Amino acid sequence: IQGLVLAGSADFKSELMRSDLFDQRLSKIVIKMVDVSYGGENGFNQAIEYSSDTLSAVKLMKEKKLLQKYMDEISRDTGRYCFMIEDTLKALELGAVEDLIVWENLEMNRYVLRNSSTSEERIVHLTPEQEKNDSFFHDPETGVELEVVEKESMVEWLANNYKNYGCNLEFVTDRSGEGTQFVKGFGGIGGILRWKVDFVQLTEYEEAADRDAADDDSSSDEDGGDDDDYGFDDGDFGF
């Protein structure tokens, strides 16, 4: 609990704070007391409305503290951080993300695309500007147009799936200096990691694995046909 708002009519709030019913340890986090005219849900909504400025300030302070911690990891070059969509998703897959930080207005969609010829599916993450480029929606090798199987806001997808990666999800704004820097300099998405991850080395490993897979496919094609298991044609032995 970051803070408490006490709401009620007349002197009820003050009397409550002085009574034995109110744990005095909570008095330290009372951030505002407001007068409301109603009880029940209507009174609750009125209390939120009257204390909105204070609640926003509390949220902003929490946000600044989190982003300062994130920036500190970067400035100390600990390797326990990630930013931009590609590296952040890699870190999520590794289970390395402790705190996933996302700009609440992140403009990016997650697409599931299918090649109707091969039934293969691929996932891409595109900004509104990238969505205007048709090349993202065509197979790079054959030029076949890809079918859009699913389209979802990245913010919504992360909100629905972050628990699968064992991390905390924190949405931030750009209303603070730290928030603006996070959005403009780091792509509006990143995370504080549980352990150091070398993304350059990880990318090189993935690229090498892809090349090996391609070489294996090529070797399999060359070994096909009428050759026997040892690479000799039947004619080599006079058959």
Secondary structure, 3 states (H helix, E strand, C coil): CCCEEEEECCCHHHHHHHCCCCCHHHHHHEEEEEECCCCHHHHHHHHHHHCHHHHHHHHHHHHHHHHHHHHHHHHCCCCCEEECHHHHHHHHHHCCEEEEEEECCCCCEEEEEECCCCCCEEEEEECHHHHCCHHHHECCCCCCECEEEEEEEHHHHHHHHHHHHCCEEEEECCCCHHHHHHHHHHCCEEEEECCCCCHHHHHHHHHHHHHHHHHHHHHHHHCCCCCCCCCCCHHHHCC
